[in-house]
Amino acid sequence: MRILLVEDDAHLGEIIVRGLREEGYQIDRAVDGNEAELFHLTRTYGVIVLDRMLPDMRGEELLQKWRLKNCNTPVLMLTALDAVSDRVTCLKAGADDYLGKPFAFDELLARIEALQRRGSLNTTSVLKAGNLELNPQTRLLTVLERSVMLNKLEYDLMDIFLRHPGQILGKETLAEQCWKEPWDASDNTIEAQIKNLRKKLRLIDNRVWLKTMRGVGYRLEVE
């Protein structure tokens, strides 16, 4: 996998590049936002490691530009500012994860590997489980030729259920996977979204697909 590292600190950049190459990764390193833009225009990356404080722009500004251009590459933001407000800023800009400086290389590597696994789940193929089909291009959920359109959050919930049919998924897991800001996903919020998703399912099929496992979570039961 190829990684784009955007880091202007020469010493830290060398340590990260050397360590990741020893782990078998291919690395491109940019020292500012403009150089990062050039790399991003010409190559595809599995993960981007982006410093928040760059010489010519802030990392979140660069990331927002990429997200507006429909860049879905997982991004790990590096930041020396580790207050809650700073972490929120990173996440709102489109970061998938953040890591405060200073950090241990092993933690950096573990977070990159986690983002790599998450990114590998992003696919353009139709998801199927039993008679259920979910099209990521149209967000259409289909049961035996009857379809209904899902909104973004309903789609994200259905996506994770279809990837784990028969498995009990707790509310914490759903919040982490489906909400950009998991702390905003209260129990009541999640229950309301599950209720909405069930209503959509009933429009195309009468059976109860999403079962509540009281006190534990929810399970998608397929034929």
N, C-alpha and C positions, 0 to 999 in steps of 0.2 A: 504494500500500500504506500502511496505517496502522500506526504504530509507537507503542508505549507506552514512554516514557522515565521511569524512576523514579530521580531524582537530586535530593538536597537542596541541593547546592552551587549557589547562585543564578548565579554567573558562569559556571561550567562548563555548567550546564543551558541557559543562554541561548545559549552558543556552539554547543552540540550541536543545539538546536532550530532555530536560524537556519540552520546549515549543512545539516541534513537537509531543511528546507523548500526551500532553494535547489536541492536535488537532486530535488525533486518529491514528497517524502514528506509524508504527513499525520501530525502529531505530537500526541499527548496527553502532558502532563508532570505527573507526580505528585511531591510533595516528601517523602512518607513512605509507610509501608506501608499505613496505613488508606486514604489517598487512592488508592493503587494498587489496592487491593481493590475500591473503588467503580468505578473505571474498568474493571477486569477483569470485573466482574459485568455491565456494561452494553454492552460493545463487544467486537468480535473484532479481534485484531491479527495481523499477519503476522510480526512480530518484537517481542520485549520486550527493552529494554536496562535492566538492573537493577543499581543500585549496591549493593555488599555492605554498606556501613555506613550505615544509615538512622537517623533520630532516634528512632523508636519500636520498631524491631526490626531484626534482621539480615536481609540480603537472602536468604541461604540458607534462613532459616526461612519467609519468605514464599513462596519458590519451592517448598519442600517441600509447603506447603499446596496450592499450585496443582497440583502433580504428583499429589498424592493425590486431587484432584478430576478427574483424567484430562485435565488441560490439556496439550496436546501442542505448544503454540506454541513455536517456537525462542526460546531465551533466551541473551542475551549478558550475562555478569556483568562489571561494572566493579569493580576492587578495587585499593586502594593497597597491599595486602599481596600480595607476589608470590613468596613462598617456595613450594617444591613442595607442602608440606602445605596451604597456603592454596588453591592451584590444585586440589588433590585434593578439598578440602572443597567447593569450588564445583561441581566435576563430579559428585561424589556426591550433591549436593543436587538435581541435575537440570539443571544448566546445560549448554547445548550448546557453549558457547565462553566464554572469559574474556579480558579485556584489562586489563593492568596500567596504573595511573595513574603518571605522566602519559603521555599517548599523543598521537599525531598524528591529526588528524581524518581524513586519508586512510585510515589503517589502520582506524579505527572504521567508516568507510563501506564499506571492502572486506570487513570481517567481517560487517557487516549484509547486504551483497549475497550473500555466501556462504551465510549462514543462510536468506536468502530463497529461494535456489535449492534448498537442501536441503529447506526446508519445502514447496516447490511439488511435490516428488516424493511427498509424503505424500498418498495418495489412497484413497478407499474402493472404487474400481472394481477388478474382477478383473484381475490381470496375466496376459498371455498371451504365449507364445513357442512357435511350432510347436504341438505337441499338449499342451504343458504349460500348466496354469492354476493360479494361486495366489490364493486368496480371503483378503483381509486381515481380514475379519470373523470367519472361522472358523479361519483358519490351515490350511485344507485344501489340499493339493497334489493335483491331479487330472491323470491321463493317460487319455484315452478312457474316461471314466466310472468309472475306478477311482481311489479317493482314499485319502490317508493324512494323519493329523494331524501337524503339525510343532510342536516346542516353539519358544519365543521366539527363541532364537539360530539354530536351523535355519531358521526363517521369515526372519529378517533376512538370512542368507546367501543363501537362495533368492531373496529379493526383489532383492538387488543383481545376482545372476546373470541373472535374468529381465529386468532393466532394461538389461543389457549382453550380450545373447546373441551368442556368437561372439567376444567380446572377452576377451583374456587379462587376468585380474585377479590382481595380485600379493598376497602375504600382507600387505604393509604396507597396501594399500588395503582389504583385507577387515578388518584389525584396526581401522583408523580408522573404517570405516563401520558395523561390526557389534558392536564391543565398547565398552561405556561407558568403560572404562579400557583404551585400546589397548595400554599397556605391559604389561598382564597377558596379552596374547595372544601367547604364544611360538609358534615354528614348530610345536612338537609339539602345542600346544593347537589350533592351526588345523587341522593335519593330522587330529587326532582328530575334530574337528567335521565336517570334510569327509567323513571315513569314515562317521560316523553318518548324514550326509545321504544319502550314496550307498546305505546300507542301506535307508533309508526309500524312496528311489526304486526300489530293486529289488523292494520289496514290491508295487509297482503296475506296474512295467515292467522288463523284463530288460536293455534296452539300457544302455550306458554313457553317461550324459548329461554327467557332469562329468569332463572329461579333464585329467590332470595334464600340464602343460607344464614338464618338468623344469628346475629352476633358475630358472623364471620365475614360475609361478603356476598358475592353473586357468582352464578355459574351458568354458562351457556350450554344448554342441553340440545344436542343435535341427533337426528335420526341415523 
